[in-house]
Amino acid sequence: MTSHVTFIGAGNMASAIFGGMIESGYPRGAITATARSLERLETLERQYALNTTTDNPAAVAQADVVVLAVKPQVMREVCAELRDAVQARKPLILSVAAGLDAATLEDWLGGDLALIRCMPNTPSLVGAGASGLFANDRVDETQRELATELLEAVGLVEWVEDEALLEAVTAISGSGPAYFFLVFEAMIEAGQQLGLSEESARRLALQTGYGAACMARKSDLTPAELKRNVMSPGGTTEQAIESLEQAGLRQAFSEAMTACARRARAMAKELSQKD
């Protein structure tokens, strides 16, 4: 029997997930999306032909899975509205809101709930996402499998058994797309300084990044081994890599990702303490 999935909030990330579910064959009739804007819901009905409503508690009343996809800043208010319906139904709760820990969300919803936190990333919008998931002790194996199925519709799923590790997930994949965009930006600028047009530099940089990622995913070799395979002794790539190493690239990434994880930890504390 197909589980009914209700999305509370229908922004870009929620749309990416239920759009991926539908593309993977999940029944449209088993998906409901809610939003405050009737215009937004009408657009979703035309685009995806799924169930929509502005009534959050009514949508929860028929759900086996509730995906919380609203902004963290309004989550407490939304949970208060859903609390009675959630306690009556006891669905699996799946949160894609950054920063809010499982205990806080469960408390806001009345407690005694199976709850999964998910840290997705923006490439989910093009079906190439990477999501880190953490489940509390009330989540059973069937619910884990269901959450995996839903999130694999938009990319890779990686489970962590310690909730604190979601901070590391945030640092590597949640925020990670921006690191690569920065690298592309730098490569394009350097290419222009070497005489290429902006368009040529852009096309070459983006295709190179795409190709390198494809090779790394398909190969049995480590990234370090793949890097060495491109480098000939005394050659051009060796010179470029030595320059990047001497400039402190590894240390810069370490410091950046540590700062990202630290900020994720601080945000979680701030959000959970808001009145």
C-alpha positions, 0 to 999 in steps of 0.5 A: 500500500502506497504511503500518503505523503503531505508536504507542509510548504511547497517551495523549491526544495519541496517541489524538487522532492515531490517532482522527483517522486512523481518522475520516479513513478510515485502516485500523484494522488498519494501526494499533498502539498500545502501553501499559504498562497492560492496562486502557488497551489494553482501553479502546482496543480497545473504542473504536477496534478497533485493534491493541494490545500491551504489547510495544514491540519486537514492535510496532516489528518490523512498523511502517513508521512509529513514533510516539514518544508517551511523556513526554520524561522516560522517552524515553531508557529507551524508546528503549533498549528499542526500539533493536534493533528499530528498527535492524532495521526502519529505520522512519520515526520521528515524535516528538511528545515536547516538547523532545528534539531530532532528533539526540538521539533518533536517537542514542538509537535507534542512528543512521542513521534518518529522523526527524521531530519534531512539536510538536502542541497540545492542540486536536488532541484536538478535531480543530482542532490546529496541528502544527509539523514538522521532518524530518532529512536522511534523510527523503524526500518520500514520508515527508514526505507520509505524516507530513503525512497523519497529522497533518492528521487532527487539524488544520493542519500547518506544516513548518519547515526549521530545527529551532530554529524549533520553539521558535517553534512552541512559543511560538505554537501549542504553548503558544498555546491557554493564552494564549487560555484566559487571554484568555477567563478575563479577558473572562469576569471583566470581563463579570461585573464589568459585570453579566453572569452567569458563564454568559452571559459565558462563552458570549459570550466563547467564541463570540466567540473562535470566530467571530473565529478562523473569520473570520480563517481564511476571510478574505483580509484580515489580522488587522490589517485585520479589527480595523480593520473592527470599529473605528469612529472614536470608537466603543466598539471603538476605545476598547477597543483603545486601552486594550489598546495603552496597557496594553502588550498587544503587549509582554506577548505578545512577552515571554511568547512569548520566555520560552516559546521560551527555556524550550523551548531550556533544556528540550531541553538538560536532557533531552538531557543526562540520564543 
